[in-house]
Amino acid sequence: MPHILASMNATQDDRAHLPLHGIRVIEFCHMVMGPTCGMILGDMGADVIKVEPLHGDTTRRLVHQGAGFFATYNRNKRSLALDLKSDSGLKAAKTLCADADIVVENLRPGAMAGLGLGYGDLSTDNPKLVYCALKGFLDGPYAHRKALDEVVQMMAGLAYMTGPEGRPLRAGASVTDIMGGMFGVIGIMAALRERERTGRGQPVTTALYETTVHMVAQHMMQFAVTGVPTGPMPDRPRAWAVYDTFVTKDGENVFVGIVSDTQWKIFCKAFGRQDLFDDLSLKTNAQRVEARARIMPILKGLFGAMKKDELMAECDRIGLPFAPITKPHDLFDDPHLKQSGGLLDVTLPDGEKTKIPGLPVIMNGRRTQIHHDLPRIGQHSRDILAEVGFGDDEIDEMIADGVILSED
């Protein structure tokens, strides 16, 4: 039966059209992978309760490149600040899970089971529970290890592919954490669908290492098909003749791709190089790959005689793939994101308003929205516990004992 949330306001009622409206999620997560999973479920309409320690999720206090983690992955959640090491705190957590649809956790291996919050414990009282564990490794010899995004990028070949030979380099975003959280959502959705048929939930596990292996599968298969090991992306033999960044007349950089014979014809016509199109040794992409040393100086000269905006306008007009070299902070002013509803309003912990990218999904003509702003530590503790049957006196006692943190 769908949960009826006493704390819903008019804005949150807008979630009624979303696919996961009525689904309750209890999230025991920190950092990026687990919170990504919970965030997506919340964006899709689920009521996500973030159970965090009394001092809050670790990412609330990160600096430098980690300073944006909490703000990025914790919208559309309510916060319950709870001491899981206390008897009454553990009782509260178990009570929450007893009627939940989904539990998501990314604590160290064995931590949840050690608290009596593992799938085996919780599913006894709640057989419909879908329990998603997001780990470093799936079952196997590595399962006991601790993992980080950078660790698995190194050991699964992604860092080797990203940097030049001899200089492995992690990707410039938490791609494995984020994709691991996405695979968690995929598993959860499949488990919910199966629950519709069987009436029972199930455990779901996804992991950073296997996620990264999945990302490099194309390079594994290249070796399987050709017998030739792939090289790092900066040093690789190219699949396409023109797939490069060019310096323009005003000293800017623009990426341009010419990846088909049709695009080559379009390029030659637009830039007045019929001679290149008529050259029989350049008819196919494979031939142009072999002739890169001859054609690249020509393209550099043509593109280098144009200003950045001129080159991009011409590529746009004739339909060639192109891109400016953009820095992340430039995206706040991207006209496409601003006009398409891709940037959502969010309030940072210091009270400042800003924009944040929404999910890259349109469902039934709608973009996902923010229904719960970023929660403060324990902002919803009292409301959440009241919803699952705790009385005011019991909640007051837990606050006084330092078991929960609540904004009153």
WOGI-V721808 format. One record per residue. RES is the residue in one small letter. PSI is psi in radians with two decimals (none if undefined). NEAR is the number of other ideal C-beta (glycine too) atoms within 8 Angstrom. Layout:
RES,PSI,NEAR
RES,PSI,NEAR
This chain:
m,2.31,2
p,2.50,6
h,2.41,10
i,2.02,4
l,2.02,8
a,-0.44,7
s,0.06,8
m,2.43,6
n,-3.08,6
a,-0.66,5
t,-0.74,6
q,-0.41,10
d,-0.34,8
d,-0.26,9
r,-0.19,9
a,-0.45,6
h,-0.13,8
l,2.66,10
p,-0.48,6
l,0.28,9
h,2.32,11
g,-0.10,7
i,2.28,14
r,2.31,12
v,2.29,16
i,2.08,13
e,2.07,16
f,1.33,13
c,2.75,15
h,3.08,10
m,-2.20,11
v,-0.84,13
m,-0.97,15
g,-0.85,17
p,-0.56,19
t,-0.79,15
c,-0.86,18
g,-0.67,17
m,-0.77,15
i,-0.76,12
l,-0.71,16
g,-0.72,16
d,-0.54,12
m,0.08,11
g,-0.11,12
a,2.66,13
d,1.82,10
v,2.07,13
i,2.00,14
k,1.94,15
v,2.00,11
e,2.75,11
p,2.92,9
l,-0.49,11
h,-0.02,4
g,2.89,10
d,2.40,11
t,-0.61,8
t,-0.22,14
r,-0.36,9
r,0.09,6
l,2.71,10
v,3.09,5
h,-2.22,5
q,-0.14,4
g,-0.04,8
a,-0.42,7
g,-0.01,7
f,-0.92,12
f,-0.78,13
a,-0.47,11
t,-0.66,7
y,0.28,11
n,0.38,14
r,2.90,14
n,0.68,9
k,2.71,14
r,2.55,14
s,2.24,13
l,1.97,16
a,2.04,13
l,2.41,14
d,1.76,10
l,-0.19,11
k,-0.14,5
s,2.67,9
d,-0.79,5
s,-0.56,9
g,-0.71,14
l,-0.65,13
k,-0.73,8
a,-0.74,15
a,-0.76,15
k,-0.63,12
t,-0.72,10
l,-0.78,14
c,-0.33,13
a,-0.45,10
d,0.31,8
a,2.76,12
d,-0.64,11
i,2.41,16
v,2.33,16
v,2.26,17
e,2.53,14
n,0.65,12
l,3.01,8
r,2.69,5
p,2.26,7
g,-0.20,6
a,-0.80,8
m,-0.73,11
a,-0.64,10
g,-0.43,6
l,-0.04,9
g,0.38,8
l,0.33,15
g,2.99,8
y,-0.74,10
g,-0.69,7
d,-0.87,9
l,-0.60,15
s,-0.31,12
t,-0.76,7
d,-0.29,6
n,1.33,12
p,-0.28,8
k,0.03,9
l,2.29,14
v,2.09,14
y,1.91,14
c,2.04,16
a,2.18,12
l,1.97,16
k,-3.13,13
g,-0.68,13
f,2.55,13
l,-3.14,10
d,2.39,5
g,-3.02,6
p,-0.41,3
y,-0.04,8
a,-0.46,10
h,-0.23,4
r,2.66,7
k,2.49,6
a,2.62,11
l,2.85,8
d,-0.83,12
e,-0.64,8
v,-0.87,11
v,-0.49,16
q,-0.62,15
m,-0.82,11
m,-0.23,8
a,0.12,11
g,-0.13,10
l,-0.73,16
a,-0.66,13
y,-0.70,9
m,-0.46,10
t,-0.73,12
g,2.92,9
p,2.91,7
e,2.25,7
g,-0.02,3
r,1.25,6
p,2.46,8
l,2.20,7
r,2.69,11
a,2.76,10
g,0.25,3
a,2.95,5
s,1.06,7
v,-0.68,11
t,-0.76,15
d,-0.83,13
i,-0.82,12
m,-0.61,11
g,-0.72,15
g,-0.66,17
m,-0.74,11
f,-0.58,10
g,-0.77,17
v,-0.73,11
i,-0.80,8
g,-0.71,12
i,-0.77,15
m,-0.73,8
a,-0.69,9
a,-0.66,12
l,-0.69,12
r,-0.74,8
e,-0.59,9
r,-0.56,13
e,-0.53,6
r,-0.62,6
t,-0.37,6
g,0.00,6
r,2.57,7
g,-2.90,12
q,2.82,9
p,2.49,8
v,2.32,13
t,2.35,11
t,2.82,14
a,2.65,13
l,-0.79,17
y,-0.89,14
e,-0.52,10
t,-0.75,14
t,-0.69,15
v,-0.71,10
h,-0.69,8
m,-0.53,11
v,0.17,12
a,-0.60,8
q,-0.59,6
h,-0.60,10
m,-0.77,8
m,-0.50,8
q,-0.76,10
f,-0.72,11
a,-0.64,6
v,-0.71,6
t,-0.37,6
g,0.08,4
v,2.13,6
p,2.48,4
t,2.66,8
g,2.93,7
p,2.63,11
m,-0.73,6
p,-0.39,7
d,0.13,7
r,2.60,8
p,2.39,4
r,2.53,8
a,-0.49,5
w,2.53,10
a,-0.70,12
v,1.91,13
y,1.14,9
d,2.88,8
t,2.30,7
f,2.51,13
v,2.23,9
t,3.06,15
k,-0.60,7
d,0.32,6
g,0.22,5
e,3.03,10
n,2.37,10
v,2.28,16
f,2.37,12
v,2.37,14
g,2.39,11
i,1.68,12
v,0.13,9
s,2.85,7
d,-0.58,8
t,-0.74,6
q,-0.60,13
w,-0.74,14
k,-0.77,9
i,-0.77,11
f,-0.86,13
c,-0.71,11
k,-0.81,9
a,-0.57,9
f,0.23,7
g,0.61,5
r,1.05,10
q,-0.49,8
d,-0.62,6
l,-0.67,10
f,-0.61,11
d,-0.24,6
d,1.96,8
l,-0.37,5
s,-0.02,6
l,0.33,11
k,-0.64,7
t,2.78,6
n,-0.71,11
a,-0.69,6
q,-0.70,10
r,-0.56,13
v,-0.79,11
e,-0.40,6
a,0.30,11
r,-0.70,10
a,-0.44,5
r,-0.69,7
i,-0.45,13
m,-0.73,10
p,-0.56,7
i,-0.82,10
l,-0.70,12
k,-0.65,10
g,-0.76,8
l,-0.86,10
f,-0.58,13
g,-0.25,10
a,-0.03,6
m,2.59,11
k,2.80,9
k,-0.91,12
d,-0.62,6
e,-0.76,9
l,-0.78,15
m,-0.67,11
a,-0.69,8
e,-0.74,10
c,-0.71,13
d,-0.73,8
r,-0.71,7
i,-0.11,9
g,0.46,7
l,2.49,11
p,2.32,9
f,2.86,11
a,2.42,7
p,2.79,9
i,1.77,8
t,2.49,8
k,2.62,4
p,-0.72,5
h,-0.30,5
d,-0.38,8
l,-0.33,9
f,-0.47,8
d,0.21,6
d,2.13,9
p,-0.60,6
h,-0.83,7
l,-0.68,10
k,-0.71,9
q,-0.37,6
s,-0.02,7
g,0.31,6
g,-0.22,10
l,2.20,10
l,2.70,10
d,2.32,7
v,2.65,13
t,2.14,9
l,2.83,10
p,-0.47,8
d,0.10,4
g,-0.15,5
e,2.48,6
k,2.48,6
t,-3.03,10
k,2.67,8
i,2.48,11
p,2.34,9
g,-3.10,13
l,2.52,8
p,0.97,5
v,2.43,6
i,2.19,6
m,2.13,8
n,0.67,5
g,0.11,4
r,2.49,7
r,2.63,10
t,2.70,10
q,3.02,8
i,2.08,11
h,-0.50,9
h,2.13,10
d,3.02,7
l,2.20,11
p,2.54,12
r,2.78,8
i,2.11,12
g,0.29,13
q,-0.58,9
h,0.26,12
s,-0.89,16
r,-0.82,10
d,-0.76,10
i,-0.81,12
l,-0.62,14
a,-0.65,12
e,-0.49,10
v,0.29,10
g,0.01,6
f,2.34,10
g,2.87,7
d,-0.75,6
d,-0.72,6
e,-0.70,9
i,-0.74,15
d,-0.71,8
e,-0.70,8
m,-0.65,14
i,-0.82,12
a,-0.61,6
d,-0.05,8
g,0.41,6
v,-0.63,11
i,2.75,16
l,2.23,8
s,2.49,10
e,1.94,7
d,none,4
